[in-house]
Amino acid sequence: MVMRAIFAYGNSTLRIALRLAVIALASLCVMSVAAQEDQDFSTMSGVDANEEGKRLYRAKDYDAALPYLQLASEWGFKDAQFRLGQIYFKGLGATERNPLRGLAWLGTAASKPTSPQMEKGFQSSLEKVSEEHRAAVDRTVAAYAKLYGSGAAAVTCRMQRPLGSNLSQLACDYDKSYSYTKPAKSAWEEHESSAFAL
């Protein structure tokens, strides 16, 4: 049938039809990419955002990981908070370095209960901050921890010893019934004026 149409209408019509098909296919591809870039994260669960953010962070695709880690951090996932803090504190990828914002997330991840690695990572980063900026860091960490810390959002953490072990590990539970609502004003917007450079 297609062959009959080609012979009936000639090569010029076929070329026009092929061009239109290529244009239509290209348009679909562009729309698909645009849809991915404009993904609505409001319907994504914290667990999914955390997993995707972790995967992209480990692949060193920090720019792609950022929105997933941001969402998972706001849901209360400590590992996402720690990774997000690293991105801001060090300025990884195309993200502009923002020590205060980085420390706010690192400090939230390090707030009790937490793992020794997160606590050590926060303390190590905090040592790079001058005394004059410590009060701003403390205020910002407290504000973030109040909104996004363990028990404040969908994730509640505790230290526990696995059976047969003397070492405590961080164990976190995810509340599936939790419904995240983005606050009208984020913790960062409240403390942005205190930002500083290292």
N, C-alpha and C positions, 0 to 999 in steps of 0.2 A: 504494500500500500504506500509506504514512504517512497519507494523507488518510483512508483507510478506518478506520485506528486512531483518528484524531482524532474522526471522526463516531461511531465505536462507543463510545468511552469518554468522550466529552464534553470540554468545555473545562477543567474542573478537573484532570483527569488530565493533559492537555497542559501546563497550567501547572506542575504538579508535575514532570513529565518535563523541561521546559525549565529549571526551577530546579536540578534535579539535574545536568543537563548543564552549566549555568553554574558550579555549585559544583565539579564535576569538572574543568572547564577551568581555573578559578581555582587549584585545588589543584596542577595540573600546572605552571602558571606560577610559583607560589610555590616549588615543589620545584626548578624549573629555576634560579631566582634563587639559592636556598639552595645548590644544587650549585656554581654559579659562585663564590659567596663562599667556600665551603669547598673550593675547588679543591686537589687534591693536586699540589703542585708537584714532588714527588719523582720523578715520571715525565717531567717536562718537560725537554727538552734545554736546555743553556745557550744555544745559538744562538736557539732559540725564545723563551726568557725574555728574552734581550738585545733581540731585535727588538720584542717586545711592550712591554717596559719603555721602550725608546727612543720608540716610537710614543706611548705614554701620557704620557711626560715632555714630549715636544714639544707635545702637546695641553694641557699644563699640568694634567693629571689626576694630580697627584703621589701622592695616596692610593692610587689604583689601580695606579700604576707601581711603588710601593714594593716589594711582594713579588716582582715580576718582576726588578727591578733588584737586589734582595737576592740572589736565586738566581743571576743572571748574574754578579754580583760575586764570589760564592763559587766560581763556576766559573773565575774569573780574567779576565773581560772588563773591560779597562781603561776603556772608555767608560761601561760600567754602573757601575763603581766611582766614576768621577768624578761622574756624575749622582747616585748615591746619596749621595755625600759632600756635594754641594750641598744635597740635601733635608735632611739632618741638620744641616749647618752653619748653614743659613739658617732652618730650621724651616718648610719649604715645605708647603703644604696643611695638613692637620690634624696633621702630624708635629711632635712637641715638639722645639724647638731643642736640639741636643746637639752643642756644638762639638767635644768630644773625639772622639766617634764620627764626626762629619763629617770632621774632620781625618785620622782613621785611614784612612778610605776615600779621601779626596783624596790623602793621602800614598802609599797603596798604588798608586793610579793613576799617581802621579808618580814612582814608583820606576823606576830604569833597567831596561831601555830604555823611554823614554816620549816623548810628543810635547812640543814646547816649550810648547804651550798648556796642557797638564795640569800641567807643571812650574810655569809662571807662575801658574796658578790656585791651586795649592797654596801657593806662596810668598806670594802675595797674601793668602790666608786666614791663613797662619801669622803674618804681620806683626801681626795683630790680637790675638795671644796674648801675655800677659805672660811675662817671663822665668821667673817662679816655676812656670809650667805647662809650660814647654818640655820638661822631662825626661819628664813624663807623656806628652806628645805623641810624643816620640821613641820611648819604650818601646812605646806602643800601635801606632804606625805599623810598627815593626819586627816586632811580633807578627802584625799583619795581613798584612804583606808576606811573612812566612815561610809563612803558610797559604794566602794567596790571590794572591800576586804572580806575575809572569811566570815560567812554568816550574814553579811549585809546584802548579798546578791544571791545568785542561784547555787553557789558552791560553798560548802562548809567543810573545813579541813580540821584534822586532828593528827597528833602524833600517835602511832601505835606500833607495837612490836609484833611482827609476823610470828606465827607459831614456831617454836624451836629456835628463835633468834633473840639475842640480847640487844640488838640494835633497833632503835626506833626509826620508823620511816613515816614520811608524810602521806596521809591517806585522805583523799577528798571525796565527798559525795556531792552529786549533782541533783538538784531538786527539779524534776521534770515538770512539776506543776507551776514553777516560777514563771512569771510573765514579765519580761524585761520591758521597761518603759524608759526611753531616753529622757533624762532630766531636762527641764527647760534651759538650765544653765549648767554646763559641765563643771567639774572640779577645776579643770584647766582654765576655763574662762574666768573663774573667780581669783585665780592666782597668777595669771599670765603677766601681770604688771611686775611681778617679782623676778621675772626671768633674768638670768645672768649668763655670762660666757666664761669658759674655763681657759 
